Amino acid sequence: PMEVELFRTEQHRFELAGAESFHQLQKRGVSAIEDIIAQEQNGRVLVVSHGAILKALLLHYVGVDLSHQSAGPQLYNCAHSVLQADAQGNRQVVSIAGVPVSDIRW
């Protein structure tokens, strides 16, 4: 069906009755990360999750639209990405799946 094709090729357009869209997933994930940052202002935090939400979060923080979800590095199992945050509200993705953000072509 069309929904399966959208899920595989254009996740930003995927919608299924009763299921969370990727835009909703991203919004929920960003809210959770911001809550964690607020609670852990002076420490390092490890966040472990599934690739879809991690990619949606990283796209948000680098300012890239969800329509580019298939672009950038593949988030393989155990890949690590780094997001730096400060008390002034600045957020910077340093690396995605071990690749410096400055080397990524979206």
N, C-alpha and C positions, 0 to 999 in steps of 0.2 A: 504493500500500500504506500501511498504518498507520504504518510507520516514516517515510515521507516526510512525512506529516501531522504527526507528532510533531516531526520536525526543523524544520518550518516554524512550528509554533505553540507547542510545549511542549518546547523544547530540553533543559530540565533532566530530562525523562523519556525522552529519546531514547537508545536503546541498539541497537546493531547488532553481531552476532557478529563479532569480530575488529577492531572499530573502537573508538576511544577515546570514552568518554562525556564529556559536558560537565563532569561532576564531576571526572573524571580529568584533563581538559584544564586545568581551573582549578587543581587541585592541582599539576600539572606546571609551570604558568605561575608560580604563587606561589613555588614552590621556586626557579625560575630567577631571578625578580626578587629574592628574598631573597639569593641567591648574588651577584648583581650589586651589591646594596647593601653587602654585606659586603666586597666587593673594592674598591669605589669610594666609600669613606666620606666623602671630602672633595671630591667633585666633582659635576658635572652629567653625567647620562647620558641619551642618547637611545636609546629602545627603539622599534624599528619592527617591526610584526607585522600579522597579519590581524585583522580586526574581532572575530571570535568569541572569540579568546583575550584580546584587549584588553578586551572587555566583561566577560568572566568575571573577569579580574584586577581591574578597577575595581569590580565588584560586591563582590568579596571585601573589598577595602580600604575600601569605604564601609559594609560590614556588611549588604548587601542580598542576600537569597537568590537563587540562580540562577533560581528560578521567575519572577523579574521581569526576565529578560534582555531582553525586548522593551520594557521601560519605560525611561524616561530618554532622553537625547539619542541620536539616530542617530549612529553613528560613520562619517561619510563618509570617502572617501579623503582622505588628508592632514589629517584632523582631528587636533588635538593635545589631549592631556590631561596634567595635571600631578599627580604623586604626590611628596610631600615625605617624606623619611625622615631620622631622626636616629640617632645612635649608641646612644641609650637604647632603641631598638626602637619608637619612635613612628612611625606612618605616617599620613599625611593626604592624601586626594585633594583637591586644590584646585579643579580644574576637569575637566570631561569634555566633550570636543569643543568646547572654548572656552567652555563654560557653567559659571559658578561653581556648585560643588556645593550651596551654600546656596539656589540658585534652582531646583534640580531637585526635582520632586515624583515620588516613586516610587509 
